[in-house]
Amino acid sequence: MSQFFRRRHNDPNLTTTQSAPRQSYFANLTDDLQAALLEFVGTTFFLTLAFGGVQAVTGAGEMSQASSVIEKVMYISLSFGFSLLVSAWLFFRVTGGLFNPNVSLALLLTGIIGPVRFVLFCIAQLVGGITAAALVLALTPGPLQSNTFLQTGINSAQGVFIEAFITAALVLSVLMLAAEKHVATPFAPVGIGLTMFACHLFAVYYTGAGMNTARSFGPAVVTGFPFRTQWVYWVGPGIGSVFAAGFYGLLKHFRYWKLNPGQDTIDTRESPPDPIAAVTARSKSKGSVDNPSHVDPSREKQDPNMSRNLMDEDGGGDTSLGNAGASTGVKANDSAV
């Protein structure tokens, strides 16, 4: 997510009367290559942790029949969610910590990264997925258990839309928490990791919760593509990525921050007022309107003319001035100026 800090679209001081000359796509090729290399390292690190968790819970489940499906779902969800949280927090200042071709696609569509970096990142992420799957297969006993496939009863269309939905949720969390700058941006990996955890709780039983083409492609390559539904994990996440990028674009276009401003402030003076005091003040105000003749005794002692003025308003006291002003339109309390 480091590249997000280099784009200052909302800075009014950067506006100029002349458009800047367009740079070549390959102007930053050296930086792009270095970032892609480190993105490969980050993706391998993230998916090795996640695939290792899947391998561990599957092996433990074969040794002990006491573990339930719910426990496995929870364990796998935690493995992926926390692996992404830790990995993104380690790498987000280096390459952005994307680890996902579908996130890279959304950043390309929203103009955050260029086409060259997008292509290099996708290659690095796909190769990182293959490397992570091969490492886990080499380091652990038994066959690789990280392949994604559709559960019995889930057809291809359902699988595509489940994958599209959870991928859109993940991509939107990256755009709103990391791409958008606010006081909580340094903690974006926490929200992104929790988003992946929640999406896995929903989809890992039905589709394996791919939500990342590199995550599904790596184990499939290492195991020889044992399932014929690999295309689902390309089409579904691709649709989700495009949808999330479009929704983010609409939010930016209509200036979403004006709908509920001040949510990022840490100024306590912006907090809501005391609701009990507000209700009490309204009650006192209503009481004074309903009973204008009520006078606080302490105020009457301070102002001896107050009771006489109230009598005049009620019709008592000297009315000569009021009668005299009836024809002239001047009231008793009107100023002569």
N, C-alpha and C positions, 0 to 999 in steps of 0.2 A: 504493500500500500504506500510505499515511499513515493511512487510517481504521482500520487494524489497531491502531495505538497508542492509540486512544481507547477501545478495549474491553478492560477488565481483568477478564475472567471468572474468572481463577484467583487473584485477590487476595483472601485471606481477610479482610482488613480492610474489604472492601466489603460483607460480608454484614450484613444488618439483619433485625430481627424483623418489620418491616412492608415490604411490597412498595412500591416507588416508584410514584408515580402515572404512568399511561401517557400519554406525550406524543402529540400529534397527528402524523400522518405528515408533515405539512407544516411542522413546527416548525422544521426546519433547511432550509427550501426555498432560502433565499439561498445557503447554503453548497453545497447540492446543485447548484444551477444553475451556480455558479462552478466546482465540481469537474467538472461535465459539459462545460463549455466547454473547460477545460484537458485533459480526457480526449479531446475531439475533436482538439485540437492534437497530443497525444501519439500518438494512433492514426494521424493523417495523417503524422506524422513517421516513425513506425515502418514503415508500409506503403509509404511513398514510397521509403524505403531498400530495402526488400525487393523491391518490384516493379521498382525500377530495376536491382537485381542480376539479376533474371530477364530483363529486357529486354536487358541488356548481354550475358549469356552466350548468349542466343538470337541476337542480332545478330552476335556474334563467330562463332557456329557456322555461320551462313549464309555468312559471308565465308570461312571456312576449314573445309574438310571434315576436317581432322586431329583435331578435338575429338571425343571419344567420348561415349557416353551416360553412362558412369561419371563422366567429368569434369563433365558438365553437372549430374548429380545432386549431386555434391560441391559444386559452385559454388552451386547454388540452396540447398542445405542450409545452407551457411555464410552465405549472404546473409540468410536468415530467422533463423537462430540468433543471429548476431552483431548483426543489426539489433534484435532483441528485447532482447538483453542490454544494448546501449547505450541504447536508448530507455527500458527499464524502470529502469535505473540513474539516468537523468536525471529521470524523473517519479515514481518510487515514493514520494518524500516529499511530492509535491504532490497527486496524485489516487489513488495506489496503483499506477499504471502497469499497468492491466489490459489495455486495447486489444482486448478480446475479449468479446463478449456471453455466450459460454459460461462464461468465468471469472466474469463478473458474476452469472450464474445460480447458480453454485455458492456464491458468497458470499452471495447472497440465501437460498438453502436452508439454509445453516449459520448464518444470523442475523448475519452480519458487516456487511452493509449492509442498509438498509431498502428497501421496495418503490419509493418515489419515486426514490431515487438509482439503483436498478436500472433503472427505465424510462428515466430521463434518460441514464444511461450507455449503454444499448443503442442509443438513438437517436444519441448522439454517436459511438459506435463504428461504426455502420452508415454514417452520413454521412461519417465519416472515411475509411472504406474506399472510398467512391465518389470522394471528393476526391483521395485518393492515386492511384487508378487514372486519373482525369482528368488529374492533373498529369504522371504518367509518359507518358501518351499524347501530351500537348501538348509535352513537353520532349524526346522521343526520336523518331527516325524509325521508320517502319514501323508495322504494326498492333500492338495491345497483346497481349502474350504471357503474361499472368498469369492467364488463366482456368483454373479447375480442372475436370477432366473425368475420367471413368473410362477407363483404358487398355483396349485391346482384350483381351478374355478375362476381364475383371473385370465381374461382373454387379452389379446394384444392391444385392442383399443383402450381397455381399462388400464393396462400397464403404461401405455403412452401418456395418458392424462394424469395418472398418479405421479409418474416421473416428472411431468411438466409442472405439476402443482408444487411439489416439494423443491424442485430446482428453482422455480420462480421465488419461493420463499427464501431460499438461501441467497440467491443473487440480490434480491431486494434488501436483505439484511446487510450485504456488503456495500451496496450503493448508499443506503441511508445512514449506516453507522461508520463506514470508513471513507467513502468518497465524499460525503457531505462533512464539512468541517464544523465541529461544535466542541463543547467542553469535554464531552465523553469520547471523542475520537480515539485517544490513546487506549481506551478500554474496548474498542470495537471487537477485538478477537474474542472477548468474553461473550458478547451478544451473538456473534456469528457462530461460535461453537455451540451455544445453547440452542440456536436455531437448527443446526444440524442434528443435535440430540433429539429435539422435539419431532423433527421430520422422520427420523429413524423410528421413533416410537410408533408412528403411524404406518410407515410404509415398509419397514424391513421384513415383516412377515409376508407381505403380498408380492413385492417386487425385488426385495433385497436392498431397497433404498439406494439405488445407484447415485442419482443426483449429481453425477460427475462422470463424464465419459471416460476419463483416464482411470477412474476407480474400477469401472466395469471392463474396460478394454485390457488392462494389464493382466488380471487373472485369466481372462479368456485366451490371450495369446500364449501364456505359459502352459495352460492345460489343453490347448489345441481346439478351442471353440467348441465345447461339448454341448452347448445349447444353441438352438436356431433362432432365438429371440434377441440376439445381440443388437440388432437394429433398433429395438425399442429403446435402448440406453444411449442411442445417438439422436433419434428423432424426438423423444420425450423431453430430455434436458435441453435440446436446442430450442424447442417451442417455449419452454419455461423461461429460458434466457431472453429470448426476444420479447416475450410478454412483460417480464420484469423491467427490461430496458425501456419499453414503451410507456409503462406505467410511471416509471421514474421521470421520464421526459415530460409527461403531462403534469406531474407534481411540480417540476421545476418551471414549466411554462406558466402555470397559474399561480406561481409564487406561494407555495404551500405554507411558508413560514409566516405569512400574514394572517392565516386563519386562527392560529393559536400562538401569538407571539410571547416572548419572554420565558419560554420553557427551559432554555439553557442557562439562564442567569443564576448566579449564586448570591445575588444581593438579597438579603433578608427583607429589605424594605419593599420588595416586589411581592411579598407574601400577602395572601388575603387578609383583610381586617378581622378583628375579633367578632365572630358572629353573634355572641351573646350581648356584647356591648351595642351592636347595631340594632338588635331586637329591642333592647331596653330603651335606646334613644328614640326609636320609632314609637314605642308605647308612650313615652313622655310627651312626644310631639303631638300624638293623637289626643292625649288627655288635655293638653293646653288648648287645642282647637275646640274640643267639645265643651270645655268649661272655661271661657276666657275670664270670668270674674274671679276665678281662684287666684289668690295672691299668696305667695310665700311670705309668712309672718316676718321672717328675717329681712326680706326686701322691703316690706312696709315700714319697718323701723328705720331703715336707712333712707327711705324716700317718703316723707309724710304726705306729699302731694299725690301719691299714687292712688290712694283710696278715693280722694276727691275726683281725680280724673276718671276713675272707673264709674263713679256715680254719674258723672256727666255723660259717659257713653251709654249708661243704662237708662238715661232719661231724667235723672235727678239733678239737683244743683241748679246753677244759674243758666237759664236757657235764653237769656236776652240776646246774646251774641248770635246764637244759632238762629233765632227768629229774625234778627236783623239781616243776617246773611242769606235768608231764604230767597229774597228778591234779587240779590246781587250775585247769587251763586257762589258766595264765599263761605267756606265751612269754618267752624270754630278753630280748628287747628291748622288752617291754611296760613302759609307765610305771606306777608305783605309784599315780599320781593318777587 
